[in-house]
Amino acid sequence: QCRPGLRARLMDGLGRRAGIDLQVTADPADVAAFARAVGADPAAGTLPLTYPVAWLTRPEVVALVASLAADRPMALPVHEVQTIETLAPVGPDARLDLSVAATRTDADRITVEVVAQDADRRPCLRMTGILRLFDPARPAG
């Protein structure tokens, strides 16, 4: 039973997981533009710390998240929190293999975990993001 003013949400997909593997390359021009936008040095020769978040907008990742939010088709996944751990420097134009795993952790959240490996299969970064499913048509509460 919920306290007055709170609403319980039922969902079928709690704990459901999905994953994909894909290759990405950080285009040097995109990296430089991103660096300028976040106040980092565009000539640093490495990816800005938060650049990997851009990979979450890839169509394959968007489809993965959408599949876990199928019960909330009008909800928008909004970044609630993220952590990025750089294990080795990654330069622009590096080809990386990404392993992306997503889990529907509750009615309103999807956790996305990413591990990137370089051409020698060495992990070079890890990222975890929590996406909150925000439905602008649904009243808060």
C-alpha positions in Angstrom: 0.0 0.0 0.0 1.3 3.5 -0.9 1.2 6.6 1.3 -1.4 9.2 0.1 0.0 11.1 -2.8 2.3 8.3 -4.0 1.5 6.0 -6.9 2.8 2.5 -7.3 3.8 1.5 -10.8 3.5 -2.0 -12.1 5.7 -3.3 -14.8 6.5 -6.6 -16.4 10.1 -6.0 -17.4 11.8 -5.4 -14.0 15.3 -6.8 -14.0 15.2 -7.5 -17.7 18.6 -7.2 -19.4 19.7 -6.6 -23.0 23.1 -6.0 -24.6 24.9 -5.3 -27.8 28.4 -5.1 -29.0 29.5 -2.5 -31.5 32.5 -0.7 -32.9 32.9 3.1 -32.6 35.5 5.6 -33.8 35.7 9.1 -32.4 36.0 11.4 -35.3 38.7 14.0 -34.6 36.6 16.9 -35.7 33.7 15.8 -33.5 36.1 15.3 -30.6 37.5 18.8 -31.0 34.0 20.3 -31.2 32.9 18.4 -28.1 36.1 19.5 -26.3 35.4 23.2 -27.1 31.8 22.8 -26.0 32.7 21.5 -22.6 35.7 23.8 -22.0 38.4 21.1 -22.6 41.5 21.5 -24.7 40.6 20.5 -28.3 44.3 19.8 -29.0 44.9 17.5 -26.0 45.2 14.4 -28.1 42.8 12.4 -25.9 39.0 12.2 -25.6 37.4 14.6 -23.2 36.3 12.7 -20.1 32.6 12.9 -20.9 32.9 12.2 -24.6 31.8 8.6 -24.3 28.3 9.7 -23.4 27.9 10.6 -27.1 28.0 6.9 -27.9 24.8 6.4 -25.9 23.0 8.3 -28.7 24.0 5.7 -31.4 20.9 4.2 -33.0 21.8 0.7 -31.7 22.0 1.9 -28.1 18.8 4.0 -28.5 17.0 0.9 -29.8 18.4 -1.2 -26.9 17.0 1.3 -24.3 13.7 1.6 -26.1 13.3 -2.2 -26.0 13.6 -2.1 -22.2 11.1 0.8 -22.0 8.5 -0.7 -24.3 5.9 -0.5 -21.5 6.4 3.3 -21.4 6.4 4.3 -25.1 5.9 8.0 -24.4 8.7 8.2 -21.8 11.9 10.0 -22.7 15.1 8.5 -21.2 16.9 11.4 -19.4 20.4 11.1 -17.9 20.0 11.0 -14.2 23.6 10.2 -13.2 26.7 8.8 -14.9 30.2 7.7 -14.0 33.0 7.4 -16.5 36.3 5.7 -15.6 39.2 6.1 -17.9 41.5 3.1 -17.7 43.9 4.1 -20.5 44.2 7.2 -22.7 42.1 7.1 -25.8 43.0 9.4 -28.7 40.7 10.7 -31.4 40.3 8.4 -34.3 40.9 5.3 -32.2 38.7 2.3 -33.1 37.1 0.8 -30.0 34.9 -2.2 -29.4 32.0 -1.4 -27.0 30.1 -3.9 -25.0 26.8 -2.3 -23.9 24.6 -3.9 -21.3 21.3 -2.4 -20.1 19.0 -3.4 -17.2 15.6 -2.2 -16.3 16.3 -1.6 -12.7 12.9 -0.2 -11.7 9.7 1.2 -13.2 11.4 4.5 -13.9 15.1 3.7 -14.5 17.4 1.8 -16.9 21.0 1.3 -16.0 23.4 1.3 -19.0 26.9 -0.1 -18.5 29.6 0.2 -21.2 33.1 -1.2 -21.4 35.3 -0.1 -24.3 38.3 -2.1 -25.4 41.1 -1.0 -27.8 42.3 -2.9 -30.8 44.4 -5.2 -28.5 41.2 -6.0 -26.5 42.5 -4.1 -23.5 39.8 -2.2 -21.5 40.3 1.5 -21.8 37.2 2.9 -20.3 34.1 2.0 -18.3 30.9 4.0 -18.1 27.7 3.5 -16.1 24.7 5.7 -16.7 21.3 5.7 -15.1 18.5 6.9 -17.4 15.3 8.0 -15.8 12.2 7.4 -17.9 10.4 10.8 -17.9 6.9 10.9 -19.4 5.9 14.5 -19.9 2.2 13.5 -20.3 2.1 11.6 -16.9 1.4 13.7 -13.8 4.2 13.6 -11.1 3.6 11.9 -7.9 
